[in-house]
Amino acid sequence: MVMRIFASWRRYRQLGRAKTEAKQLVAETKRIVKRKRYRIPESVAATLGAAIAEVEEARKAGDLDGLRQANSDLDGKLDEHVAFARKSATRQYVESIGLALGVALLLRAFVVEAFQIPTGSMIPTLDVGDHIFVSKFTYAIGIPFTNLKIAKLGVPKRGDIIVFKYPPDQSVDYIKRVVGLPGETIEVRHNEVLIDGRPMPRELLPKSCNPQEGDAEVDDSLRPCEVWLEHLDGKSHPVHQFVSRTDASEYRPHQIPPGHYFVMGDNRDNSRDSRVWGFVPYELVKGRALIVWWSRDPSRGGLSPAGIADWFKSIRWGRFFARVE
């Protein structure tokens, strides 16, 4: 009984593959006849048409043996009469790879791009070793490898985490949180952000944090760290900052120019951001961070035959597909 069921299932699978092959052969034949009709005699076109009819009849009847034979006959007639127009297996393989690469490049250029977090400037929201997807079409459709925008679809909102070209060196990508919007006056006083003279709502959380390396190149390993919850236009997120760190937390009032944004890292005292190098122009914004698709602690070392177990332990399974907010 089991053997009969297995044989029926196997035959069903074989019939499915034969039908797929028939569909491809028929499509190829019709394409060749249409494109090369000026080089194909009417007698050859009639022969190919008859072979197509046999394939279609066998396919509709569900006759596996008959369909296999009809496929073989049509394939042979193609080789005999129109071999000059058929694609070789190598060419088909190369075209398939080229198509896949083309689709991938288009997706990367216009839809979504992968980005790796290289520093701890966005801790605790993003960790070093997080790999995220960035939406390229949230704000605009741009021309790849340029700063030109084809169509403007939106603008960054306060609280958005954006990836952008680093203004002092546009060959480098940065990721920060949007804090100030065009036209606003921004000020940072003892790590408290003021927008148009009004303090940004925030509250101190009963948590402690460990100083971690960011991208500001400072050594605060002995300073106590606080966790604050900031509220940005209905969005809330935690930030880390060091107690009594006044040398890097002061930013005198500046008005943000039109089309520019003031950005900061969530790891406030270990982040080189708009307080240091200025505002981010809209045209340098690449997209908005969406999700973490892969995460691993790089401080645990790389993959090696002797350390496979440790490498797997360094994977942060709980961060997979976490939304970036």
Contacts in CASP RR format, 6 or more apart in sequence:
PFRMAT RR
TARGET T0000
AUTHOR 0000-0000-0000
METHOD contacts of the structure
MODEL  1
MVMRIFASWRRYRQLGRAKTEAKQLVAETKRIVKRKRYRIPESVAATLGA
AIAEVEEARKAGDLDGLRQANSDLDGKLDEHVAFARKSATRQYVESIGLA
LGVALLLRAFVVEAFQIPTGSMIPTLDVGDHIFVSKFTYAIGIPFTNLKI
AKLGVPKRGDIIVFKYPPDQSVDYIKRVVGLPGETIEVRHNEVLIDGRPM
PRELLPKSCNPQEGDAEVDDSLRPCEVWLEHLDGKSHPVHQFVSRTDASE
YRPHQIPPGHYFVMGDNRDNSRDSRVWGFVPYELVKGRALIVWWSRDPSR
GGLSPAGIADWFKSIRWGRFFARVE
11 64 0 8 1.000
14 64 0 8 1.000
15 62 0 8 1.000
15 64 0 8 1.000
15 67 0 8 1.000
18 59 0 8 1.000
18 64 0 8 1.000
18 67 0 8 1.000
18 68 0 8 1.000
18 71 0 8 1.000
19 59 0 8 1.000
19 62 0 8 1.000
19 67 0 8 1.000
21 71 0 8 1.000
22 55 0 8 1.000
22 56 0 8 1.000
22 58 0 8 1.000
22 59 0 8 1.000
22 67 0 8 1.000
22 70 0 8 1.000
22 71 0 8 1.000
23 59 0 8 1.000
25 55 0 8 1.000
25 71 0 8 1.000
25 74 0 8 1.000
25 75 0 8 1.000
25 78 0 8 1.000
26 52 0 8 1.000
26 55 0 8 1.000
26 56 0 8 1.000
26 74 0 8 1.000
28 78 0 8 1.000
28 86 0 8 1.000
29 48 0 8 1.000
29 49 0 8 1.000
29 51 0 8 1.000
29 52 0 8 1.000
29 74 0 8 1.000
29 78 0 8 1.000
30 52 0 8 1.000
32 40 0 8 1.000
32 78 0 8 1.000
32 82 0 8 1.000
32 85 0 8 1.000
32 86 0 8 1.000
33 40 0 8 1.000
33 45 0 8 1.000
33 48 0 8 1.000
33 49 0 8 1.000
35 85 0 8 1.000
36 82 0 8 1.000
36 84 0 8 1.000
36 85 0 8 1.000
37 45 0 8 1.000
39 84 0 8 1.000
39 85 0 8 1.000
40 81 0 8 1.000
40 82 0 8 1.000
44 81 0 8 1.000
44 82 0 8 1.000
47 77 0 8 1.000
47 81 0 8 1.000
48 74 0 8 1.000
48 77 0 8 1.000
48 78 0 8 1.000
48 81 0 8 1.000
48 82 0 8 1.000
51 70 0 8 1.000
51 73 0 8 1.000
51 74 0 8 1.000
51 77 0 8 1.000
52 74 0 8 1.000
54 70 0 8 1.000
54 73 0 8 1.000
54 74 0 8 1.000
55 67 0 8 1.000
55 70 0 8 1.000
55 71 0 8 1.000
55 74 0 8 1.000
57 70 0 8 1.000
58 66 0 8 1.000
58 67 0 8 1.000
58 69 0 8 1.000
58 70 0 8 1.000
59 67 0 8 1.000
59 70 0 8 1.000
61 67 0 8 1.000
78 86 0 8 1.000
79 86 0 8 1.000
87 95 0 8 1.000
108 114 0 8 1.000
108 136 0 8 1.000
109 136 0 8 1.000
109 144 0 8 1.000
110 136 0 8 1.000
110 137 0 8 1.000
110 141 0 8 1.000
110 142 0 8 1.000
110 144 0 8 1.000
111 135 0 8 1.000
111 136 0 8 1.000
111 137 0 8 1.000
112 133 0 8 1.000
112 134 0 8 1.000
112 135 0 8 1.000
112 136 0 8 1.000
112 290 0 8 1.000
113 133 0 8 1.000
113 134 0 8 1.000
113 136 0 8 1.000
113 163 0 8 1.000
113 286 0 8 1.000
114 131 0 8 1.000
114 132 0 8 1.000
114 133 0 8 1.000
114 134 0 8 1.000
114 293 0 8 1.000
115 131 0 8 1.000
115 132 0 8 1.000
115 133 0 8 1.000
115 134 0 8 1.000
115 163 0 8 1.000
115 173 0 8 1.000
115 175 0 8 1.000
115 289 0 8 1.000
116 129 0 8 1.000
116 130 0 8 1.000
116 131 0 8 1.000
116 132 0 8 1.000
117 126 0 8 1.000
117 127 0 8 1.000
117 128 0 8 1.000
117 129 0 8 1.000
117 130 0 8 1.000
117 131 0 8 1.000
117 132 0 8 1.000
117 175 0 8 1.000
118 128 0 8 1.000
118 129 0 8 1.000
118 215 0 8 1.000
119 128 0 8 1.000
119 213 0 8 1.000
119 214 0 8 1.000
119 215 0 8 1.000
120 126 0 8 1.000
120 127 0 8 1.000
120 128 0 8 1.000
120 212 0 8 1.000
120 213 0 8 1.000
120 214 0 8 1.000
120 215 0 8 1.000
120 267 0 8 1.000
120 270 0 8 1.000
121 175 0 8 1.000
121 176 0 8 1.000
121 214 0 8 1.000
121 215 0 8 1.000
121 216 0 8 1.000
121 265 0 8 1.000
121 266 0 8 1.000
121 267 0 8 1.000
121 270 0 8 1.000
121 271 0 8 1.000
121 272 0 8 1.000
121 273 0 8 1.000
122 161 0 8 1.000
122 175 0 8 1.000
122 176 0 8 1.000
122 177 0 8 1.000
122 265 0 8 1.000
122 266 0 8 1.000
122 267 0 8 1.000
122 271 0 8 1.000
123 212 0 8 1.000
123 214 0 8 1.000
123 240 0 8 1.000
123 266 0 8 1.000
123 267 0 8 1.000
123 270 0 8 1.000
124 209 0 8 1.000
124 227 0 8 1.000
124 238 0 8 1.000
124 239 0 8 1.000
124 240 0 8 1.000
124 266 0 8 1.000
124 267 0 8 1.000
125 161 0 8 1.000
125 177 0 8 1.000
125 237 0 8 1.000
125 238 0 8 1.000
125 266 0 8 1.000
125 324 0 8 1.000
125 325 0 8 1.000
126 132 0 8 1.000
126 161 0 8 1.000
126 175 0 8 1.000
126 266 0 8 1.000
126 289 0 8 1.000
126 292 0 8 1.000
126 324 0 8 1.000
127 295 0 8 1.000
127 297 0 8 1.000
127 316 0 8 1.000
127 319 0 8 1.000
128 213 0 8 1.000
128 297 0 8 1.000
128 298 0 8 1.000
128 299 0 8 1.000
129 295 0 8 1.000
129 296 0 8 1.000
129 297 0 8 1.000
129 298 0 8 1.000
130 292 0 8 1.000
130 294 0 8 1.000
130 295 0 8 1.000
130 316 0 8 1.000
130 319 0 8 1.000
131 292 0 8 1.000
131 293 0 8 1.000
131 294 0 8 1.000
131 295 0 8 1.000
132 289 0 8 1.000
132 290 0 8 1.000
132 291 0 8 1.000
132 292 0 8 1.000
132 293 0 8 1.000
132 324 0 8 1.000
133 289 0 8 1.000
133 290 0 8 1.000
133 291 0 8 1.000
133 293 0 8 1.000
134 163 0 8 1.000
134 286 0 8 1.000
134 287 0 8 1.000
134 288 0 8 1.000
134 289 0 8 1.000
134 290 0 8 1.000
135 287 0 8 1.000
135 288 0 8 1.000
135 289 0 8 1.000
135 290 0 8 1.000
136 142 0 8 1.000
136 286 0 8 1.000
136 287 0 8 1.000
137 153 0 8 1.000
138 153 0 8 1.000
138 154 0 8 1.000
138 287 0 8 1.000
138 288 0 8 1.000
139 152 0 8 1.000
139 153 0 8 1.000
139 154 0 8 1.000
139 155 0 8 1.000
139 156 0 8 1.000
139 282 0 8 1.000
139 285 0 8 1.000
139 287 0 8 1.000
139 288 0 8 1.000
140 149 0 8 1.000
140 150 0 8 1.000
140 151 0 8 1.000
140 152 0 8 1.000
140 153 0 8 1.000
140 154 0 8 1.000
140 285 0 8 1.000
141 149 0 8 1.000
141 150 0 8 1.000
141 151 0 8 1.000
141 153 0 8 1.000
142 148 0 8 1.000
142 149 0 8 1.000
142 150 0 8 1.000
142 151 0 8 1.000
143 149 0 8 1.000
143 150 0 8 1.000
147 165 0 8 1.000
147 170 0 8 1.000
147 283 0 8 1.000
147 284 0 8 1.000
148 283 0 8 1.000
149 283 0 8 1.000
155 282 0 8 1.000
156 162 0 8 1.000
156 178 0 8 1.000
156 181 0 8 1.000
156 261 0 8 1.000
156 282 0 8 1.000
156 285 0 8 1.000
156 288 0 8 1.000
157 178 0 8 1.000
157 181 0 8 1.000
157 233 0 8 1.000
158 178 0 8 1.000
158 179 0 8 1.000
158 180 0 8 1.000
158 181 0 8 1.000
158 232 0 8 1.000
158 233 0 8 1.000
158 235 0 8 1.000
159 177 0 8 1.000
159 178 0 8 1.000
159 179 0 8 1.000
159 232 0 8 1.000
159 233 0 8 1.000
159 235 0 8 1.000
159 237 0 8 1.000
160 177 0 8 1.000
160 178 0 8 1.000
160 288 0 8 1.000
161 175 0 8 1.000
161 176 0 8 1.000
161 177 0 8 1.000
161 178 0 8 1.000
161 288 0 8 1.000
161 289 0 8 1.000
161 324 0 8 1.000
161 325 0 8 1.000
162 175 0 8 1.000
162 176 0 8 1.000
162 177 0 8 1.000
162 178 0 8 1.000
162 261 0 8 1.000
162 263 0 8 1.000
162 280 0 8 1.000
162 285 0 8 1.000
162 286 0 8 1.000
162 287 0 8 1.000
162 288 0 8 1.000
162 289 0 8 1.000
163 173 0 8 1.000
163 174 0 8 1.000
163 175 0 8 1.000
163 285 0 8 1.000
163 286 0 8 1.000
163 287 0 8 1.000
163 288 0 8 1.000
163 289 0 8 1.000
164 173 0 8 1.000
164 174 0 8 1.000
164 175 0 8 1.000
164 176 0 8 1.000
164 263 0 8 1.000
164 280 0 8 1.000
164 284 0 8 1.000
164 285 0 8 1.000
164 286 0 8 1.000
164 287 0 8 1.000
165 171 0 8 1.000
165 172 0 8 1.000
165 173 0 8 1.000
165 174 0 8 1.000
165 284 0 8 1.000
165 286 0 8 1.000
166 172 0 8 1.000
166 173 0 8 1.000
166 174 0 8 1.000
166 277 0 8 1.000
167 277 0 8 1.000
167 278 0 8 1.000
167 279 0 8 1.000
167 280 0 8 1.000
167 281 0 8 1.000
167 284 0 8 1.000
168 277 0 8 1.000
170 284 0 8 1.000
173 286 0 8 1.000
175 289 0 8 1.000
176 263 0 8 1.000
176 264 0 8 1.000
176 265 0 8 1.000
176 271 0 8 1.000
176 273 0 8 1.000
176 274 0 8 1.000
176 280 0 8 1.000
177 237 0 8 1.000
177 263 0 8 1.000
177 264 0 8 1.000
177 265 0 8 1.000
177 266 0 8 1.000
178 261 0 8 1.000
178 262 0 8 1.000
178 263 0 8 1.000
179 186 0 8 1.000
179 193 0 8 1.000
179 195 0 8 1.000
179 200 0 8 1.000
179 232 0 8 1.000
179 262 0 8 1.000
179 263 0 8 1.000
179 264 0 8 1.000
179 274 0 8 1.000
180 186 0 8 1.000
180 195 0 8 1.000
180 256 0 8 1.000
180 261 0 8 1.000
180 262 0 8 1.000
180 263 0 8 1.000
181 256 0 8 1.000
181 261 0 8 1.000
181 262 0 8 1.000
182 256 0 8 1.000
182 257 0 8 1.000
182 258 0 8 1.000
182 259 0 8 1.000
182 260 0 8 1.000
182 261 0 8 1.000
183 255 0 8 1.000
183 256 0 8 1.000
183 257 0 8 1.000
183 258 0 8 1.000
184 195 0 8 1.000
184 196 0 8 1.000
184 255 0 8 1.000
184 256 0 8 1.000
184 262 0 8 1.000
185 195 0 8 1.000
185 196 0 8 1.000
185 197 0 8 1.000
185 253 0 8 1.000
185 254 0 8 1.000
185 255 0 8 1.000
185 256 0 8 1.000
186 193 0 8 1.000
186 194 0 8 1.000
186 195 0 8 1.000
186 251 0 8 1.000
186 253 0 8 1.000
186 254 0 8 1.000
186 255 0 8 1.000
186 256 0 8 1.000
186 262 0 8 1.000
186 274 0 8 1.000
187 193 0 8 1.000
187 194 0 8 1.000
187 195 0 8 1.000
187 197 0 8 1.000
187 251 0 8 1.000
187 252 0 8 1.000
187 253 0 8 1.000
187 254 0 8 1.000
188 194 0 8 1.000
188 249 0 8 1.000
188 250 0 8 1.000
188 251 0 8 1.000
188 275 0 8 1.000
189 249 0 8 1.000
189 250 0 8 1.000
189 251 0 8 1.000
190 246 0 8 1.000
190 249 0 8 1.000
190 250 0 8 1.000
191 241 0 8 1.000
191 245 0 8 1.000
191 249 0 8 1.000
191 268 0 8 1.000
191 269 0 8 1.000
192 199 0 8 1.000
192 200 0 8 1.000
192 202 0 8 1.000
193 199 0 8 1.000
193 200 0 8 1.000
193 230 0 8 1.000
193 264 0 8 1.000
194 200 0 8 1.000
194 253 0 8 1.000
197 253 0 8 1.000
200 230 0 8 1.000
200 231 0 8 1.000
200 232 0 8 1.000
201 230 0 8 1.000
201 231 0 8 1.000
202 228 0 8 1.000
202 229 0 8 1.000
202 230 0 8 1.000
202 231 0 8 1.000
203 228 0 8 1.000
203 229 0 8 1.000
204 226 0 8 1.000
204 227 0 8 1.000
204 228 0 8 1.000
205 227 0 8 1.000
205 228 0 8 1.000
205 229 0 8 1.000
205 238 0 8 1.000
207 227 0 8 1.000
208 224 0 8 1.000
208 225 0 8 1.000
208 226 0 8 1.000
208 227 0 8 1.000
209 225 0 8 1.000
209 226 0 8 1.000
209 227 0 8 1.000
209 240 0 8 1.000
210 225 0 8 1.000
211 220 0 8 1.000
211 221 0 8 1.000
211 223 0 8 1.000
211 225 0 8 1.000
211 242 0 8 1.000
211 270 0 8 1.000
212 240 0 8 1.000
212 267 0 8 1.000
212 270 0 8 1.000
213 270 0 8 1.000
214 267 0 8 1.000
214 270 0 8 1.000
214 271 0 8 1.000
215 270 0 8 1.000
215 271 0 8 1.000
215 272 0 8 1.000
216 248 0 8 1.000
216 269 0 8 1.000
216 270 0 8 1.000
216 271 0 8 1.000
216 272 0 8 1.000
216 276 0 8 1.000
217 272 0 8 1.000
218 248 0 8 1.000
218 269 0 8 1.000
218 270 0 8 1.000
220 242 0 8 1.000
220 245 0 8 1.000
220 269 0 8 1.000
220 270 0 8 1.000
223 242 0 8 1.000
223 243 0 8 1.000
223 244 0 8 1.000
223 245 0 8 1.000
224 242 0 8 1.000
224 243 0 8 1.000
225 240 0 8 1.000
225 241 0 8 1.000
225 242 0 8 1.000
225 243 0 8 1.000
226 240 0 8 1.000
226 241 0 8 1.000
226 242 0 8 1.000
226 243 0 8 1.000
227 238 0 8 1.000
227 239 0 8 1.000
227 240 0 8 1.000
228 238 0 8 1.000
228 239 0 8 1.000
228 241 0 8 1.000
229 236 0 8 1.000
229 237 0 8 1.000
229 238 0 8 1.000
229 239 0 8 1.000
230 236 0 8 1.000
230 237 0 8 1.000
230 238 0 8 1.000
230 239 0 8 1.000
235 325 0 8 1.000
237 266 0 8 1.000
237 325 0 8 1.000
238 266 0 8 1.000
239 265 0 8 1.000
239 266 0 8 1.000
239 267 0 8 1.000
239 268 0 8 1.000
240 266 0 8 1.000
240 267 0 8 1.000
240 268 0 8 1.000
240 269 0 8 1.000
240 270 0 8 1.000
241 249 0 8 1.000
241 268 0 8 1.000
241 269 0 8 1.000
242 269 0 8 1.000
245 269 0 8 1.000
248 269 0 8 1.000
248 275 0 8 1.000
249 268 0 8 1.000
249 269 0 8 1.000
251 275 0 8 1.000
254 262 0 8 1.000
256 262 0 8 1.000
256 279 0 8 1.000
257 279 0 8 1.000
259 281 0 8 1.000
259 282 0 8 1.000
260 279 0 8 1.000
260 280 0 8 1.000
260 281 0 8 1.000
260 282 0 8 1.000
261 274 0 8 1.000
261 279 0 8 1.000
261 280 0 8 1.000
261 282 0 8 1.000
261 285 0 8 1.000
262 274 0 8 1.000
262 278 0 8 1.000
262 279 0 8 1.000
262 280 0 8 1.000
263 273 0 8 1.000
263 274 0 8 1.000
263 280 0 8 1.000
264 271 0 8 1.000
264 273 0 8 1.000
264 274 0 8 1.000
264 275 0 8 1.000
265 271 0 8 1.000
265 273 0 8 1.000
274 280 0 8 1.000
289 324 0 8 1.000
290 323 0 8 1.000
290 324 0 8 1.000
291 321 0 8 1.000
291 322 0 8 1.000
291 323 0 8 1.000
291 324 0 8 1.000
292 319 0 8 1.000
292 320 0 8 1.000
292 321 0 8 1.000
292 322 0 8 1.000
292 324 0 8 1.000
293 320 0 8 1.000
293 321 0 8 1.000
294 320 0 8 1.000
295 315 0 8 1.000
295 316 0 8 1.000
295 318 0 8 1.000
295 319 0 8 1.000
295 320 0 8 1.000
296 314 0 8 1.000
296 315 0 8 1.000
296 316 0 8 1.000
297 314 0 8 1.000
297 316 0 8 1.000
298 314 0 8 1.000
300 310 0 8 1.000
300 311 0 8 1.000
300 313 0 8 1.000
300 314 0 8 1.000
301 310 0 8 1.000
301 311 0 8 1.000
301 314 0 8 1.000
302 311 0 8 1.000
303 311 0 8 1.000
304 311 0 8 1.000
END
